[in-house]
């Protein structure tokens, strides 16, 4: 699953911080936004709890794409 936006984007050096709880990244416009810095870290944790991965791809002034990958598994009982 992919979710994309065309917002201000996240600098490549800030992506790791964006996935860390209680961390807000960026300056300028981002400083005016409210939030606890939990959205992406919470989503990443939930995906990982279900055996998936969350990838974050972003470019400044171009937006962000979040890719969530769940592996297909089949268990026979």
mmJSON file of the N, C-alpha and C atoms, coordinates in Angstrom:
{"data_MODEL":{"atom_site":{
"group_PDB":["ATOM","ATOM","ATOM","ATOM","ATOM","ATOM","ATOM","ATOM","ATOM","ATOM","ATOM","ATOM","ATOM","ATOM","ATOM","ATOM","ATOM","ATOM","ATOM","ATOM","ATOM","ATOM","ATOM","ATOM","ATOM","ATOM","ATOM","ATOM","ATOM","ATOM","ATOM","ATOM","ATOM","ATOM","ATOM","ATOM","ATOM","ATOM","ATOM","ATOM","ATOM","ATOM","ATOM","ATOM","ATOM","ATOM","ATOM","ATOM","ATOM","ATOM","ATOM","ATOM","ATOM","ATOM","ATOM","ATOM","ATOM","ATOM","ATOM","ATOM","ATOM","ATOM","ATOM","ATOM","ATOM","ATOM","ATOM","ATOM","ATOM","ATOM","ATOM","ATOM","ATOM","ATOM","ATOM","ATOM","ATOM","ATOM","ATOM","ATOM","ATOM","ATOM","ATOM","ATOM","ATOM","ATOM","ATOM","ATOM","ATOM","ATOM","ATOM","ATOM","ATOM","ATOM","ATOM","ATOM","ATOM","ATOM","ATOM","ATOM","ATOM","ATOM","ATOM","ATOM","ATOM","ATOM","ATOM","ATOM","ATOM","ATOM","ATOM","ATOM","ATOM","ATOM","ATOM","ATOM","ATOM","ATOM","ATOM","ATOM","ATOM","ATOM","ATOM","ATOM","ATOM","ATOM","ATOM","ATOM","ATOM","ATOM","ATOM","ATOM","ATOM","ATOM","ATOM","ATOM","ATOM","ATOM","ATOM","ATOM","ATOM","ATOM","ATOM","ATOM","ATOM","ATOM","ATOM","ATOM","ATOM","ATOM","ATOM","ATOM","ATOM","ATOM","ATOM","ATOM","ATOM","ATOM","ATOM","ATOM","ATOM","ATOM","ATOM","ATOM","ATOM","ATOM","ATOM","ATOM","ATOM","ATOM","ATOM","ATOM","ATOM","ATOM","ATOM","ATOM","ATOM","ATOM","ATOM","ATOM","ATOM","ATOM","ATOM","ATOM","ATOM","ATOM","ATOM","ATOM","ATOM","ATOM","ATOM","ATOM","ATOM","ATOM","ATOM","ATOM","ATOM","ATOM","ATOM","ATOM","ATOM","ATOM","ATOM","ATOM","ATOM","ATOM","ATOM","ATOM","ATOM","ATOM","ATOM","ATOM","ATOM","ATOM","ATOM","ATOM","ATOM","ATOM","ATOM","ATOM","ATOM","ATOM","ATOM","ATOM","ATOM","ATOM","ATOM","ATOM","ATOM","ATOM","ATOM"],
"id":[1,2,3,4,5,6,7,8,9,10,11,12,13,14,15,16,17,18,19,20,21,22,23,24,25,26,27,28,29,30,31,32,33,34,35,36,37,38,39,40,41,42,43,44,45,46,47,48,49,50,51,52,53,54,55,56,57,58,59,60,61,62,63,64,65,66,67,68,69,70,71,72,73,74,75,76,77,78,79,80,81,82,83,84,85,86,87,88,89,90,91,92,93,94,95,96,97,98,99,100,101,102,103,104,105,106,107,108,109,110,111,112,113,114,115,116,117,118,119,120,121,122,123,124,125,126,127,128,129,130,131,132,133,134,135,136,137,138,139,140,141,142,143,144,145,146,147,148,149,150,151,152,153,154,155,156,157,158,159,160,161,162,163,164,165,166,167,168,169,170,171,172,173,174,175,176,177,178,179,180,181,182,183,184,185,186,187,188,189,190,191,192,193,194,195,196,197,198,199,200,201,202,203,204,205,206,207,208,209,210,211,212,213,214,215,216,217,218,219,220,221,222,223,224,225,226,227,228,229,230,231],
"type_symbol":["N","C","C","N","C","C","N","C","C","N","C","C","N","C","C","N","C","C","N","C","C","N","C","C","N","C","C","N","C","C","N","C","C","N","C","C","N","C","C","N","C","C","N","C","C","N","C","C","N","C","C","N","C","C","N","C","C","N","C","C","N","C","C","N","C","C","N","C","C","N","C","C","N","C","C","N","C","C","N","C","C","N","C","C","N","C","C","N","C","C","N","C","C","N","C","C","N","C","C","N","C","C","N","C","C","N","C","C","N","C","C","N","C","C","N","C","C","N","C","C","N","C","C","N","C","C","N","C","C","N","C","C","N","C","C","N","C","C","N","C","C","N","C","C","N","C","C","N","C","C","N","C","C","N","C","C","N","C","C","N","C","C","N","C","C","N","C","C","N","C","C","N","C","C","N","C","C","N","C","C","N","C","C","N","C","C","N","C","C","N","C","C","N","C","C","N","C","C","N","C","C","N","C","C","N","C","C","N","C","C","N","C","C","N","C","C","N","C","C","N","C","C","N","C","C","N","C","C","N","C","C"],
"label_atom_id":["N","CA","C","N","CA","C","N","CA","C","N","CA","C","N","CA","C","N","CA","C","N","CA","C","N","CA","C","N","CA","C","N","CA","C","N","CA","C","N","CA","C","N","CA","C","N","CA","C","N","CA","C","N","CA","C","N","CA","C","N","CA","C","N","CA","C","N","CA","C","N","CA","C","N","CA","C","N","CA","C","N","CA","C","N","CA","C","N","CA","C","N","CA","C","N","CA","C","N","CA","C","N","CA","C","N","CA","C","N","CA","C","N","CA","C","N","CA","C","N","CA","C","N","CA","C","N","CA","C","N","CA","C","N","CA","C","N","CA","C","N","CA","C","N","CA","C","N","CA","C","N","CA","C","N","CA","C","N","CA","C","N","CA","C","N","CA","C","N","CA","C","N","CA","C","N","CA","C","N","CA","C","N","CA","C","N","CA","C","N","CA","C","N","CA","C","N","CA","C","N","CA","C","N","CA","C","N","CA","C","N","CA","C","N","CA","C","N","CA","C","N","CA","C","N","CA","C","N","CA","C","N","CA","C","N","CA","C","N","CA","C","N","CA","C","N","CA","C","N","CA","C","N","CA","C","N","CA","C","N","CA","C","N","CA","C","N","CA","C"],
"label_alt_id":[null,null,null,null,null,null,null,null,null,null,null,null,null,null,null,null,null,null,null,null,null,null,null,null,null,null,null,null,null,null,null,null,null,null,null,null,null,null,null,null,null,null,null,null,null,null,null,null,null,null,null,null,null,null,null,null,null,null,null,null,null,null,null,null,null,null,null,null,null,null,null,null,null,null,null,null,null,null,null,null,null,null,null,null,null,null,null,null,null,null,null,null,null,null,null,null,null,null,null,null,null,null,null,null,null,null,null,null,null,null,null,null,null,null,null,null,null,null,null,null,null,null,null,null,null,null,null,null,null,null,null,null,null,null,null,null,null,null,null,null,null,null,null,null,null,null,null,null,null,null,null,null,null,null,null,null,null,null,null,null,null,null,null,null,null,null,null,null,null,null,null,null,null,null,null,null,null,null,null,null,null,null,null,null,null,null,null,null,null,null,null,null,null,null,null,null,null,null,null,null,null,null,null,null,null,null,null,null,null,null,null,null,null,null,null,null,null,null,null,null,null,null,null,null,null,null,null,null,null,null,null],
"label_comp_id":["UNK","UNK","UNK","UNK","UNK","UNK","UNK","UNK","UNK","UNK","UNK","UNK","UNK","UNK","UNK","UNK","UNK","UNK","UNK","UNK","UNK","UNK","UNK","UNK","UNK","UNK","UNK","UNK","UNK","UNK","UNK","UNK","UNK","UNK","UNK","UNK","UNK","UNK","UNK","UNK","UNK","UNK","UNK","UNK","UNK","UNK","UNK","UNK","UNK","UNK","UNK","UNK","UNK","UNK","UNK","UNK","UNK","UNK","UNK","UNK","UNK","UNK","UNK","UNK","UNK","UNK","UNK","UNK","UNK","UNK","UNK","UNK","UNK","UNK","UNK","UNK","UNK","UNK","UNK","UNK","UNK","UNK","UNK","UNK","UNK","UNK","UNK","UNK","UNK","UNK","UNK","UNK","UNK","UNK","UNK","UNK","UNK","UNK","UNK","UNK","UNK","UNK","UNK","UNK","UNK","UNK","UNK","UNK","UNK","UNK","UNK","UNK","UNK","UNK","UNK","UNK","UNK","UNK","UNK","UNK","UNK","UNK","UNK","UNK","UNK","UNK","UNK","UNK","UNK","UNK","UNK","UNK","UNK","UNK","UNK","UNK","UNK","UNK","UNK","UNK","UNK","UNK","UNK","UNK","UNK","UNK","UNK","UNK","UNK","UNK","UNK","UNK","UNK","UNK","UNK","UNK","UNK","UNK","UNK","UNK","UNK","UNK","UNK","UNK","UNK","UNK","UNK","UNK","UNK","UNK","UNK","UNK","UNK","UNK","UNK","UNK","UNK","UNK","UNK","UNK","UNK","UNK","UNK","UNK","UNK","UNK","UNK","UNK","UNK","UNK","UNK","UNK","UNK","UNK","UNK","UNK","UNK","UNK","UNK","UNK","UNK","UNK","UNK","UNK","UNK","UNK","UNK","UNK","UNK","UNK","UNK","UNK","UNK","UNK","UNK","UNK","UNK","UNK","UNK","UNK","UNK","UNK","UNK","UNK","UNK","UNK","UNK","UNK","UNK","UNK","UNK"],
"label_asym_id":["A","A","A","A","A","A","A","A","A","A","A","A","A","A","A","A","A","A","A","A","A","A","A","A","A","A","A","A","A","A","A","A","A","A","A","A","A","A","A","A","A","A","A","A","A","A","A","A","A","A","A","A","A","A","A","A","A","A","A","A","A","A","A","A","A","A","A","A","A","A","A","A","A","A","A","A","A","A","A","A","A","A","A","A","A","A","A","A","A","A","A","A","A","A","A","A","A","A","A","A","A","A","A","A","A","A","A","A","A","A","A","A","A","A","A","A","A","A","A","A","A","A","A","A","A","A","A","A","A","A","A","A","A","A","A","A","A","A","A","A","A","A","A","A","A","A","A","A","A","A","A","A","A","A","A","A","A","A","A","A","A","A","A","A","A","A","A","A","A","A","A","A","A","A","A","A","A","A","A","A","A","A","A","A","A","A","A","A","A","A","A","A","A","A","A","A","A","A","A","A","A","A","A","A","A","A","A","A","A","A","A","A","A","A","A","A","A","A","A","A","A","A","A","A","A","A","A","A","A","A","A"],
"label_entity_id":["1","1","1","1","1","1","1","1","1","1","1","1","1","1","1","1","1","1","1","1","1","1","1","1","1","1","1","1","1","1","1","1","1","1","1","1","1","1","1","1","1","1","1","1","1","1","1","1","1","1","1","1","1","1","1","1","1","1","1","1","1","1","1","1","1","1","1","1","1","1","1","1","1","1","1","1","1","1","1","1","1","1","1","1","1","1","1","1","1","1","1","1","1","1","1","1","1","1","1","1","1","1","1","1","1","1","1","1","1","1","1","1","1","1","1","1","1","1","1","1","1","1","1","1","1","1","1","1","1","1","1","1","1","1","1","1","1","1","1","1","1","1","1","1","1","1","1","1","1","1","1","1","1","1","1","1","1","1","1","1","1","1","1","1","1","1","1","1","1","1","1","1","1","1","1","1","1","1","1","1","1","1","1","1","1","1","1","1","1","1","1","1","1","1","1","1","1","1","1","1","1","1","1","1","1","1","1","1","1","1","1","1","1","1","1","1","1","1","1","1","1","1","1","1","1","1","1","1","1","1","1"],
"label_seq_id":[1,1,1,2,2,2,3,3,3,4,4,4,5,5,5,6,6,6,7,7,7,8,8,8,9,9,9,10,10,10,11,11,11,12,12,12,13,13,13,14,14,14,15,15,15,16,16,16,17,17,17,18,18,18,19,19,19,20,20,20,21,21,21,22,22,22,23,23,23,24,24,24,25,25,25,26,26,26,27,27,27,28,28,28,29,29,29,30,30,30,31,31,31,32,32,32,33,33,33,34,34,34,35,35,35,36,36,36,37,37,37,38,38,38,39,39,39,40,40,40,41,41,41,42,42,42,43,43,43,44,44,44,45,45,45,46,46,46,47,47,47,48,48,48,49,49,49,50,50,50,51,51,51,52,52,52,53,53,53,54,54,54,55,55,55,56,56,56,57,57,57,58,58,58,59,59,59,60,60,60,61,61,61,62,62,62,63,63,63,64,64,64,65,65,65,66,66,66,67,67,67,68,68,68,69,69,69,70,70,70,71,71,71,72,72,72,73,73,73,74,74,74,75,75,75,76,76,76,77,77,77],
"pdbx_PDB_ins_code":[null,null,null,null,null,null,null,null,null,null,null,null,null,null,null,null,null,null,null,null,null,null,null,null,null,null,null,null,null,null,null,null,null,null,null,null,null,null,null,null,null,null,null,null,null,null,null,null,null,null,null,null,null,null,null,null,null,null,null,null,null,null,null,null,null,null,null,null,null,null,null,null,null,null,null,null,null,null,null,null,null,null,null,null,null,null,null,null,null,null,null,null,null,null,null,null,null,null,null,null,null,null,null,null,null,null,null,null,null,null,null,null,null,null,null,null,null,null,null,null,null,null,null,null,null,null,null,null,null,null,null,null,null,null,null,null,null,null,null,null,null,null,null,null,null,null,null,null,null,null,null,null,null,null,null,null,null,null,null,null,null,null,null,null,null,null,null,null,null,null,null,null,null,null,null,null,null,null,null,null,null,null,null,null,null,null,null,null,null,null,null,null,null,null,null,null,null,null,null,null,null,null,null,null,null,null,null,null,null,null,null,null,null,null,null,null,null,null,null,null,null,null,null,null,null,null,null,null,null,null,null],
"Cartn_x":[0.851,0.0,0.906,0.534,1.268,0.34,0.856,0.154,1.102,0.62,1.481,0.828,1.682,1.188,2.116,1.659,2.469,2.816,3.054,3.37,4.796,5.316,6.641,7.754,7.468,8.473,9.335,10.206,11.122,12.515,13.466,14.847,15.36,16.207,16.724,17.39,18.101,18.771,17.786,16.535,15.529,14.611,14.724,13.793,13.885,15.091,15.24,14.568,14.741,14.106,12.6,12.07,10.623,9.99,10.791,10.297,10.594,11.12,11.447,10.354,9.812,8.733,9.112,8.154,8.244,9.27,9.591,10.53,9.795,9.924,9.396,10.581,10.481,11.596,11.227,12.249,12.027,11.976,11.958,11.885,10.894,10.832,9.944,8.492,7.838,6.415,6.118,6.974,6.73,6.683,7.376,7.376,6.01,5.192,3.863,2.836,3.188,2.26,2.288,1.129,1.043,1.135,1.516,1.553,2.582,2.467,3.375,4.527,4.521,5.571,5.382,4.126,3.85,3.234,2.743,2.008,2.793,3.925,4.723,5.324,5.888,6.405,5.334,4.139,3.046,2.644,2.518,2.18,3.245,4.519,5.62,5.559,5.325,5.242,4.087,2.93,1.771,2.014,2.62,2.934,3.908,4.954,5.948,5.37,4.431,3.772,3.019,2.613,1.898,2.818,4.123,5.089,5.407,5.054,5.307,6.448,6.65,7.665,7.041,7.583,7.155,8.371,8.268,9.342,8.867,9.749,9.433,10.351,9.76,10.52,10.025,10.951,10.518,11.559,11.095,11.953,11.415,12.3,11.891,11.151,10.081,9.242,8.542,8.603,7.962,6.969,7.097,6.158,6.774,5.906,6.33,5.488,6.135,5.448,5.789,4.764,4.94,4.5,5.39,5.105,5.011,3.878,3.665,3.597,4.434,4.52,4.223,3.23,2.928,3.258,3.971,4.286,3.07,2.888,1.787,2.219,1.437,1.772,0.523,0.753,-0.348,0.029,-0.82,-0.546,-1.679,-1.298,-2.283,-2.301,-3.478,-3.568,-4.286],
"Cartn_y":[-1.15,0.0,1.225,2.233,3.485,4.644,5.575,6.813,7.938,8.876,9.957,11.305,12.304,13.665,14.571,15.764,16.73,17.916,17.626,18.672,19.159,19.702,20.312,19.283,18.048,16.999,16.957,15.965,15.766,15.623,16.352,16.238,14.826,14.31,12.953,12.742,13.733,13.625,13.573,13.971,14.013,12.8,11.911,10.78,9.883,9.574,8.724,9.377,10.672,11.387,11.377,11.449,11.45,10.137,9.076,7.767,7.477,8.482,8.365,9.057,8.364,8.968,10.314,11.207,12.538,13.446,13.148,13.973,14.657,15.97,16.717,17.213,17.117,17.486,18.685,19.264,20.373,21.702,22.731,24.08,24.878,26.134,26.994,26.647,26.185,25.867,24.802,23.798,22.695,23.181,24.243,24.744,25.296,25.663,26.188,25.091,23.855,22.737,22.168,21.822,21.196,19.694,19.047,17.595,17.112,15.852,15.275,14.524,14.396,13.631,12.139,11.692,10.273,9.573,10.301,9.679,8.622,8.998,8.031,6.94,7.277,6.194,5.199,5.674,4.783,3.883,4.464,3.665,2.601,2.987,2.051,0.907,1.218,0.176,-0.783,-0.252,-1.111,-2.035,-1.494,-2.31,-3.42,-3.076,-4.069,-5.136,-4.754,-5.735,-6.784,-6.425,-7.353,-7.977,-7.891,-8.55,-7.801,-6.544,-5.761,-4.782,-3.997,-2.947,-1.646,-0.537,0.776,1.505,1.985,2.738,4.161,5.106,6.513,7.097,7.626,8.258,9.692,10.645,12.028,12.913,13.997,15.01,16.371,17.263,18.61,19.264,19.945,20.67,19.759,18.44,17.525,16.597,16.413,15.569,14.294,13.443,12.227,11.047,9.886,8.636,7.659,7.108,6.071,4.76,3.765,2.456,1.45,0.766,-0.256,-1.602,-2.533,-3.847,-4.922,-5.738,-6.902,-8.144,-9.084,-10.302,-11.214,-11.884,-12.829,-14.11,-14.574,-15.818,-16.66,-17.928,-18.867,-19.942,-20.134,-21.212,-22.219,-23.442,-24.522,-25.236,-25.366,-26.043,-27.344],
"Cartn_z":[0.0,0.0,0.0,-0.771,-0.796,-0.463,0.32,0.617,0.251,-0.564,-1.03,-0.772,-0.551,-0.472,-1.268,-1.512,-2.27,-1.372,-0.095,0.872,0.747,1.852,1.833,1.766,2.081,2.035,3.281,3.328,4.444,3.855,4.407,3.946,4.218,3.34,3.473,4.843,5.329,6.625,7.79,7.578,8.645,8.665,7.69,7.596,8.827,9.287,10.468,11.675,11.839,12.944,12.838,11.618,11.421,11.863,11.912,12.326,13.801,14.509,15.925,16.746,17.761,18.561,19.17,19.184,19.781,19.096,17.839,17.096,15.963,15.883,14.75,13.942,12.634,11.768,10.908,10.329,9.41,10.122,9.333,9.867,9.052,9.283,8.512,8.713,7.658,7.694,8.735,8.842,9.773,11.216,11.545,12.911,13.314,12.361,12.665,12.866,12.531,12.645,14.05,14.566,15.873,15.721,16.794,16.803,17.786,18.153,19.141,18.501,17.179,16.525,16.684,16.702,16.908,15.708,14.723,13.623,12.869,12.306,11.539,12.426,13.596,14.448,14.872,15.17,15.559,14.39,13.206,12.024,11.765,11.88,11.657,12.663,13.926,14.959,14.709,14.348,14.072,12.883,11.836,10.655,11.04,11.79,12.179,13.103,13.973,14.837,14.031,12.831,11.95,10.91,11.133,10.255,8.983,8.904,7.695,7.867,6.832,6.856,6.367,6.848,6.422,5.885,4.648,4.013,3.793,4.01,3.852,2.797,1.724,0.646,0.523,0.535,0.51,-0.152,-0.74,-1.341,-0.941,-0.57,-0.2,-1.367,-1.069,-2.027,-3.029,-2.826,-3.763,-3.079,-1.774,-1.058,-0.531,-0.014,0.68,0.217,0.132,-0.162,0.956,1.578,2.594,1.958,1.981,1.405,2.551,2.627,3.645,2.936,3.395,2.757,3.797,3.509,4.33,3.507,4.101,3.362,3.36,2.244,2.139,2.832,3.775,4.452,4.55,4.558,4.628,5.636,6.604,7.56,7.478,7.396,7.306,8.654,9.231,10.538,10.411],
"occupancy":[1.0,1.0,1.0,1.0,1.0,1.0,1.0,1.0,1.0,1.0,1.0,1.0,1.0,1.0,1.0,1.0,1.0,1.0,1.0,1.0,1.0,1.0,1.0,1.0,1.0,1.0,1.0,1.0,1.0,1.0,1.0,1.0,1.0,1.0,1.0,1.0,1.0,1.0,1.0,1.0,1.0,1.0,1.0,1.0,1.0,1.0,1.0,1.0,1.0,1.0,1.0,1.0,1.0,1.0,1.0,1.0,1.0,1.0,1.0,1.0,1.0,1.0,1.0,1.0,1.0,1.0,1.0,1.0,1.0,1.0,1.0,1.0,1.0,1.0,1.0,1.0,1.0,1.0,1.0,1.0,1.0,1.0,1.0,1.0,1.0,1.0,1.0,1.0,1.0,1.0,1.0,1.0,1.0,1.0,1.0,1.0,1.0,1.0,1.0,1.0,1.0,1.0,1.0,1.0,1.0,1.0,1.0,1.0,1.0,1.0,1.0,1.0,1.0,1.0,1.0,1.0,1.0,1.0,1.0,1.0,1.0,1.0,1.0,1.0,1.0,1.0,1.0,1.0,1.0,1.0,1.0,1.0,1.0,1.0,1.0,1.0,1.0,1.0,1.0,1.0,1.0,1.0,1.0,1.0,1.0,1.0,1.0,1.0,1.0,1.0,1.0,1.0,1.0,1.0,1.0,1.0,1.0,1.0,1.0,1.0,1.0,1.0,1.0,1.0,1.0,1.0,1.0,1.0,1.0,1.0,1.0,1.0,1.0,1.0,1.0,1.0,1.0,1.0,1.0,1.0,1.0,1.0,1.0,1.0,1.0,1.0,1.0,1.0,1.0,1.0,1.0,1.0,1.0,1.0,1.0,1.0,1.0,1.0,1.0,1.0,1.0,1.0,1.0,1.0,1.0,1.0,1.0,1.0,1.0,1.0,1.0,1.0,1.0,1.0,1.0,1.0,1.0,1.0,1.0,1.0,1.0,1.0,1.0,1.0,1.0,1.0,1.0,1.0,1.0,1.0,1.0],
"B_iso_or_equiv":[0.0,0.0,0.0,0.0,0.0,0.0,0.0,0.0,0.0,0.0,0.0,0.0,0.0,0.0,0.0,0.0,0.0,0.0,0.0,0.0,0.0,0.0,0.0,0.0,0.0,0.0,0.0,0.0,0.0,0.0,0.0,0.0,0.0,0.0,0.0,0.0,0.0,0.0,0.0,0.0,0.0,0.0,0.0,0.0,0.0,0.0,0.0,0.0,0.0,0.0,0.0,0.0,0.0,0.0,0.0,0.0,0.0,0.0,0.0,0.0,0.0,0.0,0.0,0.0,0.0,0.0,0.0,0.0,0.0,0.0,0.0,0.0,0.0,0.0,0.0,0.0,0.0,0.0,0.0,0.0,0.0,0.0,0.0,0.0,0.0,0.0,0.0,0.0,0.0,0.0,0.0,0.0,0.0,0.0,0.0,0.0,0.0,0.0,0.0,0.0,0.0,0.0,0.0,0.0,0.0,0.0,0.0,0.0,0.0,0.0,0.0,0.0,0.0,0.0,0.0,0.0,0.0,0.0,0.0,0.0,0.0,0.0,0.0,0.0,0.0,0.0,0.0,0.0,0.0,0.0,0.0,0.0,0.0,0.0,0.0,0.0,0.0,0.0,0.0,0.0,0.0,0.0,0.0,0.0,0.0,0.0,0.0,0.0,0.0,0.0,0.0,0.0,0.0,0.0,0.0,0.0,0.0,0.0,0.0,0.0,0.0,0.0,0.0,0.0,0.0,0.0,0.0,0.0,0.0,0.0,0.0,0.0,0.0,0.0,0.0,0.0,0.0,0.0,0.0,0.0,0.0,0.0,0.0,0.0,0.0,0.0,0.0,0.0,0.0,0.0,0.0,0.0,0.0,0.0,0.0,0.0,0.0,0.0,0.0,0.0,0.0,0.0,0.0,0.0,0.0,0.0,0.0,0.0,0.0,0.0,0.0,0.0,0.0,0.0,0.0,0.0,0.0,0.0,0.0,0.0,0.0,0.0,0.0,0.0,0.0,0.0,0.0,0.0,0.0,0.0,0.0],
"pdbx_formal_charge":[null,null,null,null,null,null,null,null,null,null,null,null,null,null,null,null,null,null,null,null,null,null,null,null,null,null,null,null,null,null,null,null,null,null,null,null,null,null,null,null,null,null,null,null,null,null,null,null,null,null,null,null,null,null,null,null,null,null,null,null,null,null,null,null,null,null,null,null,null,null,null,null,null,null,null,null,null,null,null,null,null,null,null,null,null,null,null,null,null,null,null,null,null,null,null,null,null,null,null,null,null,null,null,null,null,null,null,null,null,null,null,null,null,null,null,null,null,null,null,null,null,null,null,null,null,null,null,null,null,null,null,null,null,null,null,null,null,null,null,null,null,null,null,null,null,null,null,null,null,null,null,null,null,null,null,null,null,null,null,null,null,null,null,null,null,null,null,null,null,null,null,null,null,null,null,null,null,null,null,null,null,null,null,null,null,null,null,null,null,null,null,null,null,null,null,null,null,null,null,null,null,null,null,null,null,null,null,null,null,null,null,null,null,null,null,null,null,null,null,null,null,null,null,null,null,null,null,null,null,null,null],
"auth_seq_id":[1,1,1,2,2,2,3,3,3,4,4,4,5,5,5,6,6,6,7,7,7,8,8,8,9,9,9,10,10,10,11,11,11,12,12,12,13,13,13,14,14,14,15,15,15,16,16,16,17,17,17,18,18,18,19,19,19,20,20,20,21,21,21,22,22,22,23,23,23,24,24,24,25,25,25,26,26,26,27,27,27,28,28,28,29,29,29,30,30,30,31,31,31,32,32,32,33,33,33,34,34,34,35,35,35,36,36,36,37,37,37,38,38,38,39,39,39,40,40,40,41,41,41,42,42,42,43,43,43,44,44,44,45,45,45,46,46,46,47,47,47,48,48,48,49,49,49,50,50,50,51,51,51,52,52,52,53,53,53,54,54,54,55,55,55,56,56,56,57,57,57,58,58,58,59,59,59,60,60,60,61,61,61,62,62,62,63,63,63,64,64,64,65,65,65,66,66,66,67,67,67,68,68,68,69,69,69,70,70,70,71,71,71,72,72,72,73,73,73,74,74,74,75,75,75,76,76,76,77,77,77],
"auth_comp_id":["UNK","UNK","UNK","UNK","UNK","UNK","UNK","UNK","UNK","UNK","UNK","UNK","UNK","UNK","UNK","UNK","UNK","UNK","UNK","UNK","UNK","UNK","UNK","UNK","UNK","UNK","UNK","UNK","UNK","UNK","UNK","UNK","UNK","UNK","UNK","UNK","UNK","UNK","UNK","UNK","UNK","UNK","UNK","UNK","UNK","UNK","UNK","UNK","UNK","UNK","UNK","UNK","UNK","UNK","UNK","UNK","UNK","UNK","UNK","UNK","UNK","UNK","UNK","UNK","UNK","UNK","UNK","UNK","UNK","UNK","UNK","UNK","UNK","UNK","UNK","UNK","UNK","UNK","UNK","UNK","UNK","UNK","UNK","UNK","UNK","UNK","UNK","UNK","UNK","UNK","UNK","UNK","UNK","UNK","UNK","UNK","UNK","UNK","UNK","UNK","UNK","UNK","UNK","UNK","UNK","UNK","UNK","UNK","UNK","UNK","UNK","UNK","UNK","UNK","UNK","UNK","UNK","UNK","UNK","UNK","UNK","UNK","UNK","UNK","UNK","UNK","UNK","UNK","UNK","UNK","UNK","UNK","UNK","UNK","UNK","UNK","UNK","UNK","UNK","UNK","UNK","UNK","UNK","UNK","UNK","UNK","UNK","UNK","UNK","UNK","UNK","UNK","UNK","UNK","UNK","UNK","UNK","UNK","UNK","UNK","UNK","UNK","UNK","UNK","UNK","UNK","UNK","UNK","UNK","UNK","UNK","UNK","UNK","UNK","UNK","UNK","UNK","UNK","UNK","UNK","UNK","UNK","UNK","UNK","UNK","UNK","UNK","UNK","UNK","UNK","UNK","UNK","UNK","UNK","UNK","UNK","UNK","UNK","UNK","UNK","UNK","UNK","UNK","UNK","UNK","UNK","UNK","UNK","UNK","UNK","UNK","UNK","UNK","UNK","UNK","UNK","UNK","UNK","UNK","UNK","UNK","UNK","UNK","UNK","UNK","UNK","UNK","UNK","UNK","UNK","UNK"],
"auth_asym_id":["A","A","A","A","A","A","A","A","A","A","A","A","A","A","A","A","A","A","A","A","A","A","A","A","A","A","A","A","A","A","A","A","A","A","A","A","A","A","A","A","A","A","A","A","A","A","A","A","A","A","A","A","A","A","A","A","A","A","A","A","A","A","A","A","A","A","A","A","A","A","A","A","A","A","A","A","A","A","A","A","A","A","A","A","A","A","A","A","A","A","A","A","A","A","A","A","A","A","A","A","A","A","A","A","A","A","A","A","A","A","A","A","A","A","A","A","A","A","A","A","A","A","A","A","A","A","A","A","A","A","A","A","A","A","A","A","A","A","A","A","A","A","A","A","A","A","A","A","A","A","A","A","A","A","A","A","A","A","A","A","A","A","A","A","A","A","A","A","A","A","A","A","A","A","A","A","A","A","A","A","A","A","A","A","A","A","A","A","A","A","A","A","A","A","A","A","A","A","A","A","A","A","A","A","A","A","A","A","A","A","A","A","A","A","A","A","A","A","A","A","A","A","A","A","A","A","A","A","A","A","A"],
"auth_atom_id":["N","CA","C","N","CA","C","N","CA","C","N","CA","C","N","CA","C","N","CA","C","N","CA","C","N","CA","C","N","CA","C","N","CA","C","N","CA","C","N","CA","C","N","CA","C","N","CA","C","N","CA","C","N","CA","C","N","CA","C","N","CA","C","N","CA","C","N","CA","C","N","CA","C","N","CA","C","N","CA","C","N","CA","C","N","CA","C","N","CA","C","N","CA","C","N","CA","C","N","CA","C","N","CA","C","N","CA","C","N","CA","C","N","CA","C","N","CA","C","N","CA","C","N","CA","C","N","CA","C","N","CA","C","N","CA","C","N","CA","C","N","CA","C","N","CA","C","N","CA","C","N","CA","C","N","CA","C","N","CA","C","N","CA","C","N","CA","C","N","CA","C","N","CA","C","N","CA","C","N","CA","C","N","CA","C","N","CA","C","N","CA","C","N","CA","C","N","CA","C","N","CA","C","N","CA","C","N","CA","C","N","CA","C","N","CA","C","N","CA","C","N","CA","C","N","CA","C","N","CA","C","N","CA","C","N","CA","C","N","CA","C","N","CA","C","N","CA","C","N","CA","C","N","CA","C","N","CA","C","N","CA","C","N","CA","C","N","CA","C"],
"pdbx_PDB_model_num":[1,1,1,1,1,1,1,1,1,1,1,1,1,1,1,1,1,1,1,1,1,1,1,1,1,1,1,1,1,1,1,1,1,1,1,1,1,1,1,1,1,1,1,1,1,1,1,1,1,1,1,1,1,1,1,1,1,1,1,1,1,1,1,1,1,1,1,1,1,1,1,1,1,1,1,1,1,1,1,1,1,1,1,1,1,1,1,1,1,1,1,1,1,1,1,1,1,1,1,1,1,1,1,1,1,1,1,1,1,1,1,1,1,1,1,1,1,1,1,1,1,1,1,1,1,1,1,1,1,1,1,1,1,1,1,1,1,1,1,1,1,1,1,1,1,1,1,1,1,1,1,1,1,1,1,1,1,1,1,1,1,1,1,1,1,1,1,1,1,1,1,1,1,1,1,1,1,1,1,1,1,1,1,1,1,1,1,1,1,1,1,1,1,1,1,1,1,1,1,1,1,1,1,1,1,1,1,1,1,1,1,1,1,1,1,1,1,1,1,1,1,1,1,1,1,1,1,1,1,1,1]
}}}
